[in-house]
Every structure is written in C-alpha cells, then in structure tokens.
Amino acid sequence: MATANSWTSSQTDARQSVDTTLQVVDDLLKYMSTGQGKPSKQERAIFASAVVFSYGVWESYAEELAIEIATKVSQAIKPSKVPVTVQKLLESATPWELNVHPGWRALWVQRVKATAKGEGDSYGLNTAKVKQVSALLKTAGLGDVFSKLPANIIPQHLSGQVTTVAAAIDELVKLRGEIVHSGSVPAALKKPHARQWRQFVQELTTEVDQACRTQSSTLLA
C-alpha cells in the first residue's frame, strides 16, 4: 500500500521534466560540429545559446523542486517536525492565516512559491547560484544538499579549476551572465564545453533530487 511519503522513492515531477526540457539543448547541438576546438564564427551563437538554455533548465528545476517539495512535505509533516527555517518563514502570519485561512500548511507553500517565482515587489529567485538555491530550499524545509554531491559530475573542462559541484554551479551562472549581459560569446568557450554543461545539468539535477528526497523522507518519518 502506498504511503503519503512514498513519492520520496522516485524522482520528483520537477526532475522528470528536466530530460524533456534538455531536449531543446540537444536540438541546438544536434547539427553543430563536434571536436575540441572553438566553434566557427557561424556556430558561436548556437553553442552560447546551448549554455544559456542549460542554465535555464537548472534554474527552472530549482524553482519547481522547492515548490514541489514544500507542497508534498507540508501535506504530511507532523507539526512538531516543522523545521525552524519554516517556522521563521511563517512567523509574520496572523493567527487567522495560520489556523483558519489558508492554514499554515497552505501558507507555507504560498510563501515558497513567492520566494521561487516572485510576488508583489519580490522577483523570486534572482539567479540560481548555490547560495540562492540553498536559501530557497531552506524555505521548503531542507538543509544543505550541495556539500556532499559527487565531484565526478563536474564538467571536464573545469578540472583543476574547481573541486566542488557548488563551485561548478556558480561557474555556470557566471558564464550564463557573461553571455546574456554582454550579448557576446566568451572567447574561452569551446565546442565540448556546451555539451559538458548540458550533461552537468542533467547529472546535477539527478543528484540534487536524490538528496532532497532523502531529506524529505527524514522529515516525514
């Protein structure tokens, strides 16, 4: 018989959508040349777009993951096990909001959605750097999910430059910013880099998903 928290044993809906959205990147790269060198002048914009889309998949996943975790955990968690970070998220609510409408469980989800997507004067998740994503996941009741991620998923071209997955994520954010804000392609971007970033996002979301579901299972035990 399925239990209220049996969802923690399989990938979240947010993670399942990643492979579909990464198809956009695959379609961009499908007709591009391979090899170790730099993209040709005609190819540079396509390779840069692949990086930007890969980043976009990561950011969208982080937002949807936090909302999904908060939605599912809030439905089943015992009040005595609600994390301190969530209690602080709700501490400005009125007794009516907490106990009557919408109730603290629904209010929790509402506030996670606002943190992720924005509401009123809030713009939501600004960039999907580790610091910002960690803060968002805390509103969903989770702790650190980045420090123990396996280093073997770090893109090969970053070997010797970064040693943690967290640092690699922030490198992707930085590269995306350079492309989007300058409207140009960084000279250091090579053909394999775009494909490696795409693979990194796929593996990163898999690992983060597992870490988040493991923590969620503990909260609901």
ChimeraX commands (.cxc) that place a marker at each C-alpha (Angstrom):
marker #1 position 0.00,0.00,0.00 radius 0.5
marker #1 position 1.36,3.44,-0.93 radius 0.5
marker #1 position 2.07,5.83,1.91 radius 0.5
marker #1 position 1.80,9.61,2.00 radius 0.5
marker #1 position 5.53,9.97,1.54 radius 0.5
marker #1 position 6.14,7.14,-0.93 radius 0.5
marker #1 position 6.92,9.80,-3.55 radius 0.5
marker #1 position 10.38,10.13,-1.99 radius 0.5
marker #1 position 11.40,6.82,-3.55 radius 0.5
marker #1 position 11.25,8.09,-7.13 radius 0.5
marker #1 position 12.23,11.24,-9.00 radius 0.5
marker #1 position 10.18,14.36,-8.45 radius 0.5
marker #1 position 8.00,15.74,-11.20 radius 0.5
marker #1 position 10.46,18.63,-11.39 radius 0.5
marker #1 position 13.30,16.24,-12.15 radius 0.5
marker #1 position 11.30,14.20,-14.63 radius 0.5
marker #1 position 10.69,17.35,-16.67 radius 0.5
marker #1 position 14.42,18.06,-16.92 radius 0.5
marker #1 position 15.13,15.47,-19.61 radius 0.5
marker #1 position 12.31,16.88,-21.72 radius 0.5
marker #1 position 13.47,20.48,-21.42 radius 0.5
marker #1 position 17.08,19.50,-22.10 radius 0.5
marker #1 position 15.86,18.30,-25.48 radius 0.5
marker #1 position 15.94,21.96,-26.51 radius 0.5
marker #1 position 19.69,21.95,-25.89 radius 0.5
marker #1 position 20.06,18.66,-27.73 radius 0.5
marker #1 position 18.21,20.10,-30.71 radius 0.5
marker #1 position 20.54,23.09,-30.75 radius 0.5
marker #1 position 23.64,20.91,-30.66 radius 0.5
marker #1 position 22.40,18.19,-32.99 radius 0.5
marker #1 position 23.53,19.94,-36.12 radius 0.5
marker #1 position 26.67,21.53,-34.69 radius 0.5
marker #1 position 30.13,20.15,-35.35 radius 0.5
marker #1 position 31.99,18.25,-32.67 radius 0.5
marker #1 position 35.66,18.27,-31.77 radius 0.5
marker #1 position 37.92,20.03,-29.31 radius 0.5
marker #1 position 38.32,23.42,-30.90 radius 0.5
marker #1 position 36.36,26.64,-30.78 radius 0.5
marker #1 position 33.04,26.99,-32.59 radius 0.5
marker #1 position 33.22,28.56,-36.01 radius 0.5
marker #1 position 32.04,32.13,-36.41 radius 0.5
marker #1 position 28.71,30.82,-37.69 radius 0.5
marker #1 position 28.34,28.38,-34.79 radius 0.5
marker #1 position 29.30,30.57,-31.86 radius 0.5
marker #1 position 25.81,31.88,-31.15 radius 0.5
marker #1 position 24.35,28.34,-31.20 radius 0.5
marker #1 position 26.89,26.99,-28.72 radius 0.5
marker #1 position 26.36,30.02,-26.49 radius 0.5
marker #1 position 22.58,29.54,-26.66 radius 0.5
marker #1 position 23.03,25.91,-25.60 radius 0.5
marker #1 position 24.84,27.07,-22.46 radius 0.5
marker #1 position 22.16,29.66,-21.67 radius 0.5
marker #1 position 19.38,27.09,-22.14 radius 0.5
marker #1 position 21.23,24.57,-19.95 radius 0.5
marker #1 position 21.42,27.18,-17.20 radius 0.5
marker #1 position 17.72,27.93,-17.69 radius 0.5
marker #1 position 16.87,24.27,-17.16 radius 0.5
marker #1 position 18.80,24.31,-13.88 radius 0.5
marker #1 position 17.11,27.48,-12.63 radius 0.5
marker #1 position 13.63,26.31,-13.56 radius 0.5
marker #1 position 14.27,22.95,-11.91 radius 0.5
marker #1 position 15.40,24.58,-8.67 radius 0.5
marker #1 position 12.26,26.70,-8.52 radius 0.5
marker #1 position 9.87,23.87,-9.32 radius 0.5
marker #1 position 11.67,21.48,-6.96 radius 0.5
marker #1 position 11.31,23.79,-3.96 radius 0.5
marker #1 position 7.60,24.26,-4.65 radius 0.5
marker #1 position 7.01,20.55,-5.15 radius 0.5
marker #1 position 8.91,19.56,-2.01 radius 0.5
marker #1 position 7.07,22.15,0.09 radius 0.5
marker #1 position 3.73,21.05,-1.34 radius 0.5
marker #1 position 4.27,17.37,-0.60 radius 0.5
marker #1 position 6.04,17.70,2.73 radius 0.5
marker #1 position 3.54,20.25,4.07 radius 0.5
marker #1 position 0.68,17.83,3.43 radius 0.5
marker #1 position 2.11,15.07,5.61 radius 0.5
marker #1 position 4.58,16.51,8.11 radius 0.5
marker #1 position 3.80,16.45,11.83 radius 0.5
marker #1 position 3.64,19.98,13.28 radius 0.5
marker #1 position 6.32,19.03,15.82 radius 0.5
marker #1 position 8.77,18.26,12.99 radius 0.5
marker #1 position 8.40,21.51,11.04 radius 0.5
marker #1 position 11.95,22.88,10.63 radius 0.5
marker #1 position 12.95,26.13,12.32 radius 0.5
marker #1 position 13.57,27.73,8.91 radius 0.5
marker #1 position 9.94,27.14,8.01 radius 0.5
marker #1 position 8.71,28.39,11.37 radius 0.5
marker #1 position 10.58,31.63,10.72 radius 0.5
marker #1 position 9.05,31.82,7.25 radius 0.5
marker #1 position 5.62,31.78,8.85 radius 0.5
marker #1 position 6.28,33.86,11.94 radius 0.5
marker #1 position 4.82,37.05,10.43 radius 0.5
marker #1 position 1.50,35.36,9.69 radius 0.5
marker #1 position -1.60,36.19,11.71 radius 0.5
marker #1 position -3.31,33.59,13.90 radius 0.5
marker #1 position -6.19,33.62,11.39 radius 0.5
marker #1 position -3.87,32.82,8.49 radius 0.5
marker #1 position -2.12,30.06,10.42 radius 0.5
marker #1 position -5.18,28.36,11.84 radius 0.5
marker #1 position -8.11,29.20,9.59 radius 0.5
marker #1 position -7.36,30.53,6.14 radius 0.5
marker #1 position -5.35,29.45,4.31 radius 0.5
marker #1 position -3.90,27.44,7.22 radius 0.5
marker #1 position -0.21,27.08,7.94 radius 0.5
marker #1 position 0.35,24.19,5.51 radius 0.5
marker #1 position -1.08,26.07,2.52 radius 0.5
marker #1 position 0.54,29.31,3.66 radius 0.5
marker #1 position 3.91,27.57,3.74 radius 0.5
marker #1 position 3.53,26.55,0.11 radius 0.5
marker #1 position 2.37,30.04,-0.86 radius 0.5
marker #1 position 5.48,31.59,0.63 radius 0.5
marker #1 position 7.80,29.11,-1.03 radius 0.5
marker #1 position 6.14,29.91,-4.36 radius 0.5
marker #1 position 6.62,33.63,-3.73 radius 0.5
marker #1 position 10.29,33.07,-2.90 radius 0.5
marker #1 position 10.79,30.96,-6.02 radius 0.5
marker #1 position 8.70,32.79,-8.59 radius 0.5
marker #1 position 8.18,36.22,-7.13 radius 0.5
marker #1 position 5.13,38.05,-5.85 radius 0.5
marker #1 position 4.38,41.74,-5.45 radius 0.5
marker #1 position 7.70,43.52,-5.03 radius 0.5
marker #1 position 9.59,40.23,-4.85 radius 0.5
marker #1 position 11.28,39.00,-8.02 radius 0.5
marker #1 position 11.73,35.46,-6.78 radius 0.5
marker #1 position 14.93,33.56,-7.41 radius 0.5
marker #1 position 17.34,36.12,-8.86 radius 0.5
marker #1 position 19.97,33.71,-10.14 radius 0.5
marker #1 position 20.42,30.02,-9.48 radius 0.5
marker #1 position 23.71,30.33,-7.63 radius 0.5
marker #1 position 24.28,27.84,-4.85 radius 0.5
marker #1 position 23.68,30.46,-2.16 radius 0.5
marker #1 position 20.32,31.49,-3.59 radius 0.5
marker #1 position 19.14,27.95,-4.32 radius 0.5
marker #1 position 20.18,26.82,-0.84 radius 0.5
marker #1 position 18.16,29.66,0.68 radius 0.5
marker #1 position 15.15,28.71,-1.44 radius 0.5
marker #1 position 15.36,25.04,-0.44 radius 0.5
marker #1 position 15.55,26.07,3.20 radius 0.5
marker #1 position 12.12,27.67,2.84 radius 0.5
marker #1 position 10.93,24.25,1.71 radius 0.5
marker #1 position 12.31,22.76,4.93 radius 0.5
marker #1 position 15.56,21.33,3.60 radius 0.5
marker #1 position 19.14,21.70,4.76 radius 0.5
marker #1 position 22.37,21.61,2.77 radius 0.5
marker #1 position 22.14,19.47,-0.35 radius 0.5
marker #1 position 25.30,20.60,-2.14 radius 0.5
marker #1 position 28.31,19.83,0.03 radius 0.5
marker #1 position 28.20,16.05,-0.48 radius 0.5
marker #1 position 27.43,15.92,-4.20 radius 0.5
marker #1 position 29.93,13.76,-6.11 radius 0.5
marker #1 position 32.74,15.73,-7.72 radius 0.5
marker #1 position 32.88,13.38,-10.69 radius 0.5
marker #1 position 29.94,15.21,-12.28 radius 0.5
marker #1 position 31.93,18.46,-12.59 radius 0.5
marker #1 position 32.44,19.34,-16.27 radius 0.5
marker #1 position 35.74,18.01,-17.53 radius 0.5
marker #1 position 36.93,21.37,-18.80 radius 0.5
marker #1 position 36.82,22.71,-15.23 radius 0.5
marker #1 position 39.23,20.05,-13.99 radius 0.5
marker #1 position 41.94,21.74,-11.97 radius 0.5
marker #1 position 39.92,24.96,-11.67 radius 0.5
marker #1 position 37.15,23.92,-9.27 radius 0.5
marker #1 position 36.90,20.98,-6.90 radius 0.5
marker #1 position 33.27,21.08,-5.76 radius 0.5
marker #1 position 29.95,20.82,-7.51 radius 0.5
marker #1 position 28.85,24.02,-5.81 radius 0.5
marker #1 position 31.74,25.90,-7.39 radius 0.5
marker #1 position 30.90,24.41,-10.78 radius 0.5
marker #1 position 27.30,25.60,-10.48 radius 0.5
marker #1 position 28.46,29.12,-9.80 radius 0.5
marker #1 position 30.77,28.92,-12.82 radius 0.5
marker #1 position 27.77,28.06,-14.98 radius 0.5
marker #1 position 25.86,31.02,-13.55 radius 0.5
marker #1 position 28.84,33.27,-14.24 radius 0.5
marker #1 position 29.19,32.06,-17.83 radius 0.5
marker #1 position 25.50,32.50,-18.49 radius 0.5
marker #1 position 25.74,36.05,-17.16 radius 0.5
marker #1 position 28.68,36.86,-19.42 radius 0.5
marker #1 position 26.76,35.67,-22.45 radius 0.5
marker #1 position 23.41,37.27,-21.66 radius 0.5
marker #1 position 24.62,40.59,-20.28 radius 0.5
marker #1 position 27.33,41.24,-22.85 radius 0.5
marker #1 position 25.48,39.84,-25.84 radius 0.5
marker #1 position 28.68,38.14,-26.93 radius 0.5
marker #1 position 30.33,34.74,-26.74 radius 0.5
marker #1 position 33.29,34.43,-24.35 radius 0.5
marker #1 position 36.47,33.64,-26.27 radius 0.5
marker #1 position 37.22,30.74,-23.95 radius 0.5
marker #1 position 34.03,28.85,-24.88 radius 0.5
marker #1 position 34.87,25.73,-26.87 radius 0.5
marker #1 position 32.66,23.17,-28.59 radius 0.5
marker #1 position 32.88,20.48,-25.87 radius 0.5
marker #1 position 32.03,22.98,-23.14 radius 0.5
marker #1 position 28.41,23.40,-24.21 radius 0.5
marker #1 position 27.88,19.66,-24.30 radius 0.5
marker #1 position 29.60,19.22,-20.94 radius 0.5
marker #1 position 27.41,21.89,-19.35 radius 0.5
marker #1 position 24.33,20.15,-20.70 radius 0.5
marker #1 position 25.47,16.84,-19.21 radius 0.5
marker #1 position 26.35,18.54,-15.95 radius 0.5
marker #1 position 22.84,19.94,-15.55 radius 0.5
marker #1 position 21.32,16.53,-16.18 radius 0.5
marker #1 position 23.56,14.83,-13.61 radius 0.5
marker #1 position 23.34,17.72,-11.15 radius 0.5
marker #1 position 19.56,17.66,-11.07 radius 0.5
marker #1 position 19.61,13.90,-10.57 radius 0.5
marker #1 position 21.93,14.19,-7.57 radius 0.5
marker #1 position 20.13,17.17,-6.04 radius 0.5
marker #1 position 16.81,15.42,-6.48 radius 0.5
marker #1 position 18.03,12.37,-4.59 radius 0.5
marker #1 position 19.47,14.48,-1.78 radius 0.5
marker #1 position 16.24,16.46,-1.40 radius 0.5
marker #1 position 14.04,13.37,-1.38 radius 0.5
marker #1 position 16.26,11.73,1.22 radius 0.5
marker #1 position 15.93,14.76,3.49 radius 0.5
marker #1 position 12.19,14.91,2.88 radius 0.5
marker #1 position 11.84,11.26,3.87 radius 0.5
marker #1 position 13.57,12.04,7.16 radius 0.5
marker #1 position 11.23,14.95,7.84 radius 0.5
marker #1 position 8.23,12.71,7.27 radius 0.5
marker #1 position 9.48,9.71,9.24 radius 0.5
marker link #1:1,2 radius 0.2
marker link #1:2,3 radius 0.2
marker link #1:3,4 radius 0.2
marker link #1:4,5 radius 0.2
marker link #1:5,6 radius 0.2
marker link #1:6,7 radius 0.2
marker link #1:7,8 radius 0.2
marker link #1:8,9 radius 0.2
marker link #1:9,10 radius 0.2
marker link #1:10,11 radius 0.2
marker link #1:11,12 radius 0.2
marker link #1:12,13 radius 0.2
marker link #1:13,14 radius 0.2
marker link #1:14,15 radius 0.2
marker link #1:15,16 radius 0.2
marker link #1:16,17 radius 0.2
marker link #1:17,18 radius 0.2
marker link #1:18,19 radius 0.2
marker link #1:19,20 radius 0.2
marker link #1:20,21 radius 0.2
marker link #1:21,22 radius 0.2
marker link #1:22,23 radius 0.2
marker link #1:23,24 radius 0.2
marker link #1:24,25 radius 0.2
marker link #1:25,26 radius 0.2
marker link #1:26,27 radius 0.2
marker link #1:27,28 radius 0.2
marker link #1:28,29 radius 0.2
marker link #1:29,30 radius 0.2
marker link #1:30,31 radius 0.2
marker link #1:31,32 radius 0.2
marker link #1:32,33 radius 0.2
marker link #1:33,34 radius 0.2
marker link #1:34,35 radius 0.2
marker link #1:35,36 radius 0.2
marker link #1:36,37 radius 0.2
marker link #1:37,38 radius 0.2
marker link #1:38,39 radius 0.2
marker link #1:39,40 radius 0.2
marker link #1:40,41 radius 0.2
marker link #1:41,42 radius 0.2
marker link #1:42,43 radius 0.2
marker link #1:43,44 radius 0.2
marker link #1:44,45 radius 0.2
marker link #1:45,46 radius 0.2
marker link #1:46,47 radius 0.2
marker link #1:47,48 radius 0.2
marker link #1:48,49 radius 0.2
marker link #1:49,50 radius 0.2
marker link #1:50,51 radius 0.2
marker link #1:51,52 radius 0.2
marker link #1:52,53 radius 0.2
marker link #1:53,54 radius 0.2
marker link #1:54,55 radius 0.2
marker link #1:55,56 radius 0.2
marker link #1:56,57 radius 0.2
marker link #1:57,58 radius 0.2
marker link #1:58,59 radius 0.2
marker link #1:59,60 radius 0.2
marker link #1:60,61 radius 0.2
marker link #1:61,62 radius 0.2
marker link #1:62,63 radius 0.2
marker link #1:63,64 radius 0.2
marker link #1:64,65 radius 0.2
marker link #1:65,66 radius 0.2
marker link #1:66,67 radius 0.2
marker link #1:67,68 radius 0.2
marker link #1:68,69 radius 0.2
marker link #1:69,70 radius 0.2
marker link #1:70,71 radius 0.2
marker link #1:71,72 radius 0.2
marker link #1:72,73 radius 0.2
marker link #1:73,74 radius 0.2
marker link #1:74,75 radius 0.2
marker link #1:75,76 radius 0.2
marker link #1:76,77 radius 0.2
marker link #1:77,78 radius 0.2
marker link #1:78,79 radius 0.2
marker link #1:79,80 radius 0.2
marker link #1:80,81 radius 0.2
marker link #1:81,82 radius 0.2
marker link #1:82,83 radius 0.2
marker link #1:83,84 radius 0.2
marker link #1:84,85 radius 0.2
marker link #1:85,86 radius 0.2
marker link #1:86,87 radius 0.2
marker link #1:87,88 radius 0.2
marker link #1:88,89 radius 0.2
marker link #1:89,90 radius 0.2
marker link #1:90,91 radius 0.2
marker link #1:91,92 radius 0.2
marker link #1:92,93 radius 0.2
marker link #1:93,94 radius 0.2
marker link #1:94,95 radius 0.2
marker link #1:95,96 radius 0.2
marker link #1:96,97 radius 0.2
marker link #1:97,98 radius 0.2
marker link #1:98,99 radius 0.2
marker link #1:99,100 radius 0.2
marker link #1:100,101 radius 0.2
marker link #1:101,102 radius 0.2
marker link #1:102,103 radius 0.2
marker link #1:103,104 radius 0.2
marker link #1:104,105 radius 0.2
marker link #1:105,106 radius 0.2
marker link #1:106,107 radius 0.2
marker link #1:107,108 radius 0.2
marker link #1:108,109 radius 0.2
marker link #1:109,110 radius 0.2
marker link #1:110,111 radius 0.2
marker link #1:111,112 radius 0.2
marker link #1:112,113 radius 0.2
marker link #1:113,114 radius 0.2
marker link #1:114,115 radius 0.2
marker link #1:115,116 radius 0.2
marker link #1:116,117 radius 0.2
marker link #1:117,118 radius 0.2
marker link #1:118,119 radius 0.2
marker link #1:119,120 radius 0.2
marker link #1:120,121 radius 0.2
marker link #1:121,122 radius 0.2
marker link #1:122,123 radius 0.2
marker link #1:123,124 radius 0.2
marker link #1:124,125 radius 0.2
marker link #1:125,126 radius 0.2
marker link #1:126,127 radius 0.2
marker link #1:127,128 radius 0.2
marker link #1:128,129 radius 0.2
marker link #1:129,130 radius 0.2
marker link #1:130,131 radius 0.2
marker link #1:131,132 radius 0.2
marker link #1:132,133 radius 0.2
marker link #1:133,134 radius 0.2
marker link #1:134,135 radius 0.2
marker link #1:135,136 radius 0.2
marker link #1:136,137 radius 0.2
marker link #1:137,138 radius 0.2
marker link #1:138,139 radius 0.2
marker link #1:139,140 radius 0.2
marker link #1:140,141 radius 0.2
marker link #1:141,142 radius 0.2
marker link #1:142,143 radius 0.2
marker link #1:143,144 radius 0.2
marker link #1:144,145 radius 0.2
marker link #1:145,146 radius 0.2
marker link #1:146,147 radius 0.2
marker link #1:147,148 radius 0.2
marker link #1:148,149 radius 0.2
marker link #1:149,150 radius 0.2
marker link #1:150,151 radius 0.2
marker link #1:151,152 radius 0.2
marker link #1:152,153 radius 0.2
marker link #1:153,154 radius 0.2
marker link #1:154,155 radius 0.2
marker link #1:155,156 radius 0.2
marker link #1:156,157 radius 0.2
marker link #1:157,158 radius 0.2
marker link #1:158,159 radius 0.2
marker link #1:159,160 radius 0.2
marker link #1:160,161 radius 0.2
marker link #1:161,162 radius 0.2
marker link #1:162,163 radius 0.2
marker link #1:163,164 radius 0.2
marker link #1:164,165 radius 0.2
marker link #1:165,166 radius 0.2
marker link #1:166,167 radius 0.2
marker link #1:167,168 radius 0.2
marker link #1:168,169 radius 0.2
marker link #1:169,170 radius 0.2
marker link #1:170,171 radius 0.2
marker link #1:171,172 radius 0.2
marker link #1:172,173 radius 0.2
marker link #1:173,174 radius 0.2
marker link #1:174,175 radius 0.2
marker link #1:175,176 radius 0.2
marker link #1:176,177 radius 0.2
marker link #1:177,178 radius 0.2
marker link #1:178,179 radius 0.2
marker link #1:179,180 radius 0.2
marker link #1:180,181 radius 0.2
marker link #1:181,182 radius 0.2
marker link #1:182,183 radius 0.2
marker link #1:183,184 radius 0.2
marker link #1:184,185 radius 0.2
marker link #1:185,186 radius 0.2
marker link #1:186,187 radius 0.2
marker link #1:187,188 radius 0.2
marker link #1:188,189 radius 0.2
marker link #1:189,190 radius 0.2
marker link #1:190,191 radius 0.2
marker link #1:191,192 radius 0.2
marker link #1:192,193 radius 0.2
marker link #1:193,194 radius 0.2
marker link #1:194,195 radius 0.2
marker link #1:195,196 radius 0.2
marker link #1:196,197 radius 0.2
marker link #1:197,198 radius 0.2
marker link #1:198,199 radius 0.2
marker link #1:199,200 radius 0.2
marker link #1:200,201 radius 0.2
marker link #1:201,202 radius 0.2
marker link #1:202,203 radius 0.2
marker link #1:203,204 radius 0.2
marker link #1:204,205 radius 0.2
marker link #1:205,206 radius 0.2
marker link #1:206,207 radius 0.2
marker link #1:207,208 radius 0.2
marker link #1:208,209 radius 0.2
marker link #1:209,210 radius 0.2
marker link #1:210,211 radius 0.2
marker link #1:211,212 radius 0.2
marker link #1:212,213 radius 0.2
marker link #1:213,214 radius 0.2
marker link #1:214,215 radius 0.2
marker link #1:215,216 radius 0.2
marker link #1:216,217 radius 0.2
marker link #1:217,218 radius 0.2
marker link #1:218,219 radius 0.2
marker link #1:219,220 radius 0.2
marker link #1:220,221 radius 0.2
view
